Amino acid sequence: MKSRTFAPSWALCSALLALPQLSAAFYLPGVAPTSYKPGDKVPLYVNSIKPVAAQDALLHSVMSYDYYNEQFRFCQPEGGPSYVSESLGSILFGDRIMTSPFELNMMKNETCKKLCTSKYDMASAHFVNKRIMQGYALNWLVDGLPAGQHLYDDLTQTEFYSPGFAMGTISTTDPEGPTFFNNHYDILVEYHKVSGKEDQLRVVGVIVQPASKAYKGDNLDCNDNQIPPVVLVEDPNTETEVTFTYGVYWTESPTAWATRWDKYLHVFDPKIHWFSLVNSAVVVIFLTVTVTSVLFRALKKDIARYNRLDQINLDDLSGTSALEDGVQEDSGWKLVHGDVFRTPSHPLLLSVFLGNGAQLFVMTGFTICFALLGFLSPSNRGSLGTIMIILYTLLSFVGGYVSARVYKSLNGEKWKLNIALTPLLVPGIVFTTFFFLNFFLWANGSAGAVPFTTMLVIIGIWFIISIPLSVSGSWLGFRAPAVEPPVRTNQIPRQIPPATTYLKPIPSMLLVGILPFGAIFVELYFIMSSIWFSKIYYMFGFLFLCYGLMIITCAAVTVLMVYFLLCAENYHWQWRSFLAAGMSAGYIFANALIYLISKLSLGGLSGTVLYIGYSALLSFLFFILTGSIGFFSSWWFVQKIYGSIKID
């Protein structure tokens, strides 16, 4: 009988875990395959040049550059390059896709084709050599697939494609020696024939093998391995002449179009990833179950004792020790029933934060679910950023409603200011910080700088769609009835006794904040690696589990802290619950600083400011999110326990 009882649960768990694999087996919405006939032109687009890990495995820059930056002197197509239309999310994440002079025709091999010849003076040679030493990589796109390098993972004994390829190399024998600039590219394109249609061919893989060849004159022998490499000389009186060449080789592949991305989605050291995730899950679940059981057992005894004491006729016990013992037993969270729902300090700011936190909470949940179901394909570049912006904009209604409802329940009177600040304060802080960091990118000539027109589009979305939705949500929130407390509030505030060390604000915040951080620590490492090392993140199944564990942990430990706080006769739980749960963002920022020291070697001021600025921005948003989870779980808890006791 037991096996039948648990069968639906196991089936549900199996279905959830299988969703990412199932979604990869179907054509994803908005991503239709393109079929070519033999001889058809297959466009090759170039993207911005981004830094990856250099030979010392450290990241030395966070700046990306346009492919056709004048310092690189790369060959341009006839009539000049033109931009390829991109989504809003793609632009925000630093993609700058443009046309190229490379000519690829389906199933037509090219052995050694000349592109152009460029000359590098001292300034451009120094610029390119520095980018090579910092580990910059070229990023090309063929039929939506990134051109990558073929690698082999010794640990898992699997082959995979790593997006991007090196701009140049550094001498392995002499680290202080010259850098070699890659000027020849062998482009290996894999294609697959559509079943039943021999003339319908689809691109399923792209590999680029770069090489450095210092050609002499017009003697372009690309297969000659004895040609010395290209060294860009940094001499004011010398210009280095470089001839760019490429070859194209087509090979048939058994890989179907629907599974062509599987080669690019590689997990490094998956056993450690699984072990860490399962370990975190076990610890978090054990902790949560322990906290919940202890808390409810204590509450059950407290409520039973309080209700029993209320049935005793205290007038008959006047002057006896039983009265003193009864009052002594009654010390604890019941004594602050007349103050626990007192309006906290700065209710306006708290309600604005909570409204935006609810908005972020719903947006994050929807985004992870969409990604888990396979709607955010990596082939649809920028889809993750686009859907986040769309959801955050549309969910402004939720933010306005929650903020107004909370503010009304906290007896706030400045309702007009609440309506105005909910869509302006937190988004304004985010946009101002983003604009400031974007100025650094623009000053350094980085391709990651968001264009001014895109900034205007974001402001337009903010003011034309987001703010009206937030105002309408606030209007409904203020029309809705306030959340009534189960007990009355006394006119005179009760004096709060001195707190023990662990219940003081800073120690309690540090204790509560570390547990939600522990639930997402493992996945946070992979997310940061994908952001800063330009890797593809796709493990949304893991992220879904971590997000759920983080919510449960955040709610459980915050409720436990509030219980201890109330038992110590401290009724200032509103801000304490918000700040304690939000402290996990402080650990995330500290983790980002450790990551900066251990994995990055940025050197310059601009790169460090950008890294710290973006890390602080993400930590601030996480602070709003987790703080809101802690507050609402504590609010529900306080409503429940004070609604279950009898108050005269």
C-alpha positions in Angstrom: 0.0 0.0 0.0 2.9 2.3 0.8 4.3 2.1 -2.7 0.9 3.1 -4.2 0.7 6.1 -1.9 4.0 7.5 -2.9 3.7 6.6 -6.6 2.1 9.9 -7.7 4.8 11.9 -5.8 7.6 10.0 -7.4 5.9 10.4 -10.8 5.6 14.1 -10.3 9.3 14.4 -9.2 10.4 12.4 -12.2 8.4 14.6 -14.6 9.9 17.8 -13.1 13.4 16.5 -13.3 12.9 15.3 -16.9 11.5 18.6 -18.1 14.8 20.1 -19.2 15.7 17.0 -21.2 12.2 16.8 -22.8 12.2 20.4 -23.8 15.4 19.9 -25.7 13.8 17.3 -27.9 11.3 19.7 -29.5 11.5 22.8 -31.6 11.3 25.6 -29.1 8.9 28.5 -29.6 10.3 31.3 -31.8 13.3 29.2 -33.0 12.5 27.7 -36.4 15.1 25.8 -38.3 16.6 27.2 -41.5 17.2 24.8 -44.3 19.7 25.4 -47.1 20.2 23.9 -50.5 23.7 23.0 -51.9 25.4 26.3 -52.9 23.2 28.5 -50.9 24.9 31.3 -49.0 25.1 30.7 -45.2 25.7 34.1 -43.4 28.5 34.3 -40.9 27.9 37.2 -38.4 30.5 38.6 -36.0 29.7 39.5 -32.4 31.6 41.7 -29.9 35.0 40.5 -28.7 34.8 39.5 -25.1 37.4 38.4 -22.5 37.6 34.9 -21.3 40.0 33.1 -18.9 43.6 33.7 -20.0 46.3 31.0 -19.9 46.7 31.6 -16.1 43.0 30.7 -15.7 42.2 34.2 -14.5 39.9 36.8 -16.0 41.9 40.0 -16.7 39.2 42.3 -18.0 35.4 42.8 -18.1 35.4 45.1 -21.1 34.1 43.9 -24.4 34.8 45.6 -27.8 33.2 45.9 -31.2 34.5 43.5 -33.7 35.2 46.4 -36.1 36.9 48.6 -33.5 39.5 50.6 -35.6 42.3 49.3 -33.4 41.8 45.7 -34.4 42.0 46.4 -38.1 39.8 43.4 -39.0 38.6 43.0 -42.6 35.2 44.6 -43.4 32.6 43.6 -46.0 32.1 45.6 -49.1 30.1 48.8 -48.3 31.0 48.5 -44.6 29.4 46.3 -41.9 25.8 46.6 -40.9 24.1 45.7 -37.6 21.9 42.7 -37.3 18.6 43.3 -35.5 18.7 42.1 -31.9 16.4 41.8 -28.9 16.4 44.2 -26.0 17.9 41.6 -23.7 20.7 40.8 -26.3 21.7 44.4 -26.4 21.7 44.8 -22.6 23.9 41.7 -22.3 26.5 43.2 -24.6 25.8 41.5 -28.0 26.7 43.6 -31.0 26.1 41.4 -34.0 27.2 42.6 -37.4 27.7 41.3 -40.9 31.1 40.0 -42.1 33.2 39.6 -45.3 33.3 35.8 -44.9 31.6 33.9 -47.7 30.2 30.5 -46.8 28.3 28.5 -49.4 26.6 25.2 -48.4 28.8 22.2 -49.1 31.4 24.3 -51.0 34.8 24.0 -49.5 37.3 26.8 -49.6 41.0 26.0 -49.0 42.8 29.3 -48.7 40.9 32.4 -49.4 42.3 35.9 -48.9 40.2 38.5 -47.1 42.4 41.6 -47.0 45.7 43.0 -45.8 45.9 45.4 -42.8 48.8 47.4 -41.4 49.4 47.8 -37.6 51.2 50.8 -36.3 52.6 51.0 -32.7 49.3 52.0 -31.1 47.2 49.4 -32.7 49.9 46.7 -32.2 50.1 47.5 -28.5 46.3 47.5 -28.2 45.9 44.1 -29.9 48.9 42.5 -28.0 47.4 43.6 -24.7 44.0 42.1 -25.6 45.7 38.8 -26.5 47.6 38.7 -23.2 44.2 39.4 -21.4 42.7 36.3 -23.1 40.2 38.0 -25.4 38.2 35.7 -27.8 36.4 36.3 -31.1 32.8 35.4 -31.3 31.2 34.4 -34.6 27.7 33.2 -35.3 26.7 30.8 -38.2 23.0 30.1 -38.4 22.6 31.1 -34.8 25.3 28.8 -33.6 28.4 30.2 -31.9 31.7 29.3 -33.6 33.7 27.5 -31.0 36.7 25.3 -30.3 36.6 21.5 -30.0 37.6 20.5 -26.5 37.9 17.3 -24.5 37.0 16.9 -20.8 39.4 14.4 -19.3 37.2 14.1 -16.1 34.0 13.2 -17.8 35.7 11.8 -21.0 33.3 13.8 -23.2 33.8 16.1 -26.2 32.2 19.4 -26.3 32.3 22.8 -28.1 33.4 25.9 -26.2 31.9 29.1 -27.7 34.5 31.6 -29.0 38.1 31.1 -30.0 41.3 32.8 -29.1 42.4 36.1 -30.8 46.0 35.0 -30.4 48.4 33.0 -28.2 51.2 33.6 -25.9 54.5 31.6 -26.1 54.2 28.6 -23.8 58.0 28.4 -23.4 58.6 32.1 -22.6 55.7 33.8 -20.8 57.5 37.1 -21.2 58.0 36.5 -24.9 56.0 37.9 -27.9 52.3 37.3 -28.5 51.2 35.6 -31.7 48.2 37.1 -33.6 45.9 34.7 -35.3 45.2 35.8 -38.9 44.1 32.5 -40.5 40.8 30.7 -39.7 39.8 27.2 -40.7 36.0 27.1 -40.4 34.6 23.6 -40.0 30.9 23.5 -40.5 28.8 20.4 -39.7 25.5 19.9 -41.6 22.7 17.5 -41.3 20.3 16.3 -44.1 16.6 16.5 -43.4 15.2 13.0 -43.5 13.4 12.4 -46.8 14.7 15.6 -48.3 18.3 15.2 -49.5 18.5 18.8 -50.8 17.4 20.3 -47.4 20.5 20.8 -45.3 20.8 22.3 -41.8 23.8 23.6 -39.9 24.3 21.7 -36.6 27.9 22.6 -35.6 30.6 25.2 -36.2 34.3 24.9 -35.2 37.0 27.4 -35.9 40.7 26.5 -35.8 42.7 29.7 -35.7 46.4 29.9 -36.7 49.1 32.6 -36.9 50.9 32.7 -40.3 53.2 35.5 -41.3 52.8 35.3 -45.1 55.5 36.9 -47.3 54.3 38.7 -50.4 51.5 37.1 -52.3 52.7 33.6 -51.4 49.5 32.4 -49.5 50.1 28.8 -48.7 47.8 28.2 -45.8 48.8 24.5 -45.4 52.5 25.3 -44.9 53.1 24.7 -41.2 56.7 26.1 -41.5 55.5 29.6 -41.9 56.5 31.7 -38.8 53.7 33.2 -36.6 52.6 36.8 -36.8 54.2 39.1 -34.2 52.8 42.7 -34.1 55.9 44.9 -33.5 55.4 47.8 -31.1 57.9 50.1 -32.8 57.0 53.8 -33.7 59.0 53.4 -36.9 57.6 50.1 -38.0 54.3 48.9 -39.3 53.4 45.2 -39.3 51.6 44.0 -42.4 49.1 41.2 -41.8 47.2 39.3 -44.5 44.0 37.6 -43.3 42.9 34.3 -44.9 40.4 31.6 -44.2 39.2 28.2 -45.3 35.8 26.5 -45.1 35.3 22.8 -44.8 31.8 21.1 -44.7 31.3 17.7 -43.1 28.0 15.8 -42.7 27.0 15.0 -39.1 24.4 12.6 -37.6 23.4 15.3 -35.1 19.8 16.4 -35.6 18.9 20.1 -35.7 16.8 19.8 -32.5 19.8 18.5 -30.4 22.6 20.6 -32.0 23.0 22.7 -28.8 23.8 19.7 -26.7 27.5 19.9 -27.8 27.8 23.5 -26.4 26.0 22.8 -23.1 28.7 21.1 -21.1 28.9 20.7 -17.3 32.4 20.8 -15.8 32.8 18.3 -13.0 29.1 17.3 -12.7 29.6 14.9 -9.8 30.8 17.7 -7.5 27.9 19.8 -8.7 25.4 17.1 -7.8 27.1 16.3 -4.5 27.2 19.9 -3.4 23.5 20.4 -4.4 22.3 17.3 -2.7 24.4 18.1 0.4 22.9 21.6 0.5 19.4 20.2 0.0 19.8 17.7 2.8 21.2 20.2 5.3 18.6 22.8 4.4 15.7 20.3 4.6 17.0 18.9 7.9 17.4 22.4 9.3 13.9 23.5 8.2 12.2 20.4 9.6 14.0 20.7 12.9 13.2 24.4 13.2 9.6 23.8 12.3 9.1 20.9 14.7 10.7 22.7 17.6 8.8 25.9 16.9 5.4 24.3 16.6 5.9 22.1 19.7 6.9 25.2 21.7 4.0 27.2 20.3 1.5 24.5 21.1 2.6 24.4 24.7 2.6 28.2 24.9 -0.9 28.6 23.5 -2.3 25.8 25.7 -0.7 27.4 28.8 -1.9 30.9 27.9 -5.5 29.8 27.2 -5.5 27.7 30.4 -4.3 30.7 32.5 -7.0 32.8 31.1 -9.6 30.4 32.4 -8.3 30.7 36.0 -10.2 33.3 38.1 -7.2 35.4 39.2 -9.4 37.3 41.8 -9.6 34.1 43.9 -5.8 33.8 43.9 -5.2 37.4 45.0 -2.2 37.6 47.3 -1.1 34.0 46.8 2.0 32.7 45.3 0.0 31.0 42.6 -0.7 34.5 41.1 3.0 35.3 41.1 3.8 31.9 39.5 1.1 32.4 36.9 2.3 35.9 35.9 5.9 34.5 35.8 4.7 31.8 33.4 2.9 34.3 31.4 6.0 36.2 30.5 7.0 35.9 26.9 5.4 36.6 23.5 1.9 37.0 24.9 2.9 40.0 27.0 3.6 42.1 23.9 0.2 41.3 22.3 -0.8 45.0 22.7 2.3 46.2 20.9 3.2 43.5 18.3 1.0 45.1 15.6 2.1 48.7 16.4 3.1 50.6 13.3 6.9 50.3 12.7 9.2 53.2 12.0 9.3 54.4 8.4 6.3 52.4 7.2 6.4 54.1 3.8 9.9 52.9 3.0 9.1 49.4 4.3 6.0 49.1 2.2 7.8 50.4 -1.0 10.5 47.8 -0.5 8.0 45.0 0.1 6.0 45.9 -3.0 9.1 45.8 -5.1 10.2 42.6 -3.4 6.9 40.9 -4.2 7.3 42.0 -7.8 10.8 40.6 -8.0 9.7 37.3 -6.3 7.0 36.6 -8.9 9.2 37.7 -11.8 12.0 35.4 -10.7 9.6 32.5 -10.2 8.0 32.9 -13.7 11.4 33.4 -15.4 12.9 30.2 -13.8 9.7 28.2 -14.8 9.8 29.5 -18.4 13.5 28.6 -18.6 12.9 25.2 -17.0 10.2 24.4 -19.6 12.6 25.2 -22.4 11.1 28.5 -23.6 14.4 30.5 -23.2 16.5 28.7 -25.7 20.2 29.8 -26.0 19.7 30.0 -29.7 17.3 32.9 -29.2 19.9 35.3 -28.0 19.0 37.6 -25.2 15.7 35.8 -24.5 16.4 35.6 -20.8 17.1 39.3 -20.4 14.1 40.2 -22.6 11.6 38.0 -20.7 12.9 39.4 -17.4 12.3 43.0 -18.5 8.8 42.1 -19.9 7.8 40.3 -16.7 9.1 43.0 -14.4 7.3 45.6 -16.4 3.9 43.7 -16.4 4.2 42.7 -12.8 4.5 46.3 -11.7 0.7 45.9 -11.0 1.6 43.3 -8.4 4.2 45.6 -6.8 1.8 48.5 -6.6 -1.0 46.4 -5.1 1.2 44.8 -2.5 2.9 48.0 -1.5 -0.5 49.8 -1.1 -2.1 46.9 0.8 0.8 46.7 3.2 1.0 50.5 3.7 -2.7 50.6 4.5 -2.4 47.7 7.0 0.5 49.6 8.7 -1.8 52.6 9.2 0.2 54.7 6.7 -1.3 58.1 5.9 0.9 59.4 3.0 -0.9 57.3 0.4 0.0 59.6 -2.5 3.7 59.3 -1.7 3.4 55.6 -1.6 1.8 55.4 -5.0 4.6 57.6 -6.4 7.6 55.9 -4.7 6.6 52.3 -5.4 7.4 52.4 -9.2 10.1 55.1 -8.8 12.4 54.4 -5.8 13.9 51.0 -6.4 13.8 51.1 -10.2 15.3 54.6 -10.0 18.2 53.3 -7.8 18.8 50.4 -10.3 18.6 52.7 -13.3 20.9 55.4 -11.8 23.5 52.8 -10.9 23.2 51.1 -14.3 23.6 54.5 -16.0 26.7 55.3 -13.9 28.3 52.0 -14.7 27.4 52.4 -18.4 29.2 55.7 -18.4 32.4 53.8 -17.4 31.9 51.4 -20.3 31.3 54.2 -22.7 34.4 56.1 -21.5 36.5 53.0 -22.2 35.0 52.5 -25.7 33.5 49.1 -24.7 30.9 47.4 -26.8 29.1 46.5 -23.6 28.0 50.1 -23.2 24.2 50.3 -23.8 23.4 52.7 -26.7 21.6 56.0 -25.8 18.6 55.0 -27.9 18.2 51.7 -25.9 18.3 53.8 -22.7 15.5 55.9 -24.1 13.5 52.7 -24.9 14.0 51.5 -21.3 12.9 54.8 -19.9 9.9 54.7 -22.2 8.9 51.3 -21.1 9.3 52.4 -17.5 7.2 55.5 -17.7 4.6 54.5 -20.3 3.9 50.9 -19.1 5.4 50.2 -15.7 4.3 53.3 -13.8 0.7 53.3 -15.0 0.4 49.5 -14.1 1.9 50.2 -10.7 -0.5 53.1 -10.0 -3.5 51.0 -11.0 -2.3 48.2 -8.7 -1.9 50.8 -5.9 -5.4 52.1 -6.5 -6.9 48.6 -6.1 -4.6 48.0 -3.1 -5.9 51.1 -1.2 -9.5 50.2 -2.1 -9.1 46.7 -0.7 -9.6 46.2 3.1 -6.6 46.4 5.3 -5.2 43.2 6.9 -6.8 43.5 10.4 -4.6 42.4 13.3 -6.2 39.7 15.6 -5.5 41.8 18.7 -5.9 45.5 19.7 -2.9 47.8 20.0 -2.3 49.6 23.3 -2.0 53.4 23.3 1.2 53.4 25.4 4.2 51.5 24.0 5.6 48.8 26.3 9.2 49.1 27.4 11.5 46.7 25.8 14.0 44.8 28.1 17.7 44.5 27.2 18.3 41.8 24.6 20.8 38.9 24.8 23.7 39.0 22.5 22.4 36.8 19.7 19.1 38.7 19.6 20.8 42.1 19.0 20.3 43.4 15.4 23.8 42.7 13.9 24.3 39.2 15.4 20.8 38.1 14.5 21.2 39.4 11.0 24.5 37.6 10.5 23.0 34.3 11.9 19.8 34.4 9.8 21.4 35.6 6.6 24.0 32.9 6.2 21.4 30.1 5.9 19.6 31.2 2.7 23.0 32.0 1.2 24.1 28.5 2.0 21.1 27.1 0.0 22.2 28.9 -3.2 26.0 29.1 -2.8 26.8 26.2 -5.2 24.5 27.5 -8.0 25.8 31.0 -7.4 29.3 29.9 -8.4 28.1 28.6 -11.7 26.0 31.7 -12.4 28.9 34.0 -11.7 31.2 32.0 -13.9 28.7 32.2 -16.8 28.3 36.0 -16.4 31.9 36.9 -16.1 33.6 34.2 -18.2 31.1 34.4 -21.1 29.8 30.9 -20.7 26.3 29.6 -21.5 24.2 29.0 -18.4 21.4 26.4 -18.9 21.1 24.5 -15.6 17.7 25.9 -14.8 16.6 22.6 -13.1 19.3 23.1 -10.5 18.4 26.7 -10.2 14.7 25.9 -9.7 15.5 23.5 -6.8 17.9 26.1 -5.2 15.3 28.8 -5.5 12.8 26.7 -3.7 15.3 25.7 -1.0 16.2 29.4 -0.5 12.6 30.4 -0.1 11.9 27.7 2.5 15.1 28.4 4.4 14.6 32.1 4.4 11.1 31.8 5.7 11.9 29.2 8.4 14.9 30.9 10.0 13.3 34.3 9.9 10.2 33.0 11.7 12.4 31.4 14.3 14.2 34.6 14.9 10.9 36.5 15.3 9.7 33.9 17.8 12.8 34.4 19.9 12.5 38.1 19.6 8.9 38.1 20.8 9.7 35.8 23.6 12.3 38.4 24.7 9.4 40.9 24.7 10.8 42.8 21.7 7.9 43.7 19.4 9.9 45.5 16.7 9.8 42.5 14.4 8.8 44.2 11.1 12.2 45.8 10.1 14.1 43.1 12.0 12.6 40.3 9.9 13.2 42.3 6.6 16.8 43.1 7.4 17.7 39.7 8.8 16.4 37.8 5.8 17.9 40.4 3.5 21.3 40.0 5.1 21.9 37.0 2.8 22.5 39.6 0.1 25.5 40.8 2.2 27.0 37.4 2.1 26.4 37.3 -1.7 28.3 40.6 -2.0 31.1 39.3 0.3 31.3 36.2 -1.9 31.6 38.4 -5.0 34.6 40.2 -3.4 36.2 36.8 -2.6 35.5 35.8 -6.3 37.2 39.0 -7.4 40.3 38.2 -5.4 40.5 34.5 -6.3 39.3 34.3 -9.9 39.8 37.7 -11.4 42.9 39.9 -12.0 41.4 43.1 -13.4 44.2 45.4 -12.7 42.7 48.7 -13.8 40.3 50.9 -11.9 37.5 50.8 -14.4 37.2 47.0 -14.5 37.2 46.8 -10.7 34.5 49.6 -10.4 32.4 47.8 -13.0 32.6 44.4 -11.2 31.9 45.8 -7.8 29.2 48.0 -9.1 27.3 45.2 -10.9 27.8 42.9 -7.9 26.4 45.6 -5.5 23.4 46.1 -7.8 22.6 42.4 -7.9 23.1 42.1 -4.2 20.7 45.1 -3.6 18.0 43.4 -5.7 18.5 40.1 -3.8 18.3 42.1 -0.5 14.8 43.4 -1.5 13.8 39.9 -2.6 14.9 37.9 0.5 13.9 40.7 2.9 10.3 40.5 1.5 10.2 36.7 1.9 11.3 37.1 5.5 8.8 39.8 6.3 5.7 38.1 4.8 6.5 34.8 6.3 6.9 36.5 9.7 3.8 38.5 9.2 1.8 35.3 8.5 3.4 33.7 11.6 2.6 36.6 13.9 -1.0 36.8 12.7 -1.5 33.0 13.3 0.0 32.8 16.8 -1.8 35.9 18.1 -5.1 34.8 16.5 -4.9 31.5 18.3 -4.9 32.9 21.9 -7.6 34.4 24.0 -7.1 38.1 24.9 -9.3 39.8 27.4 
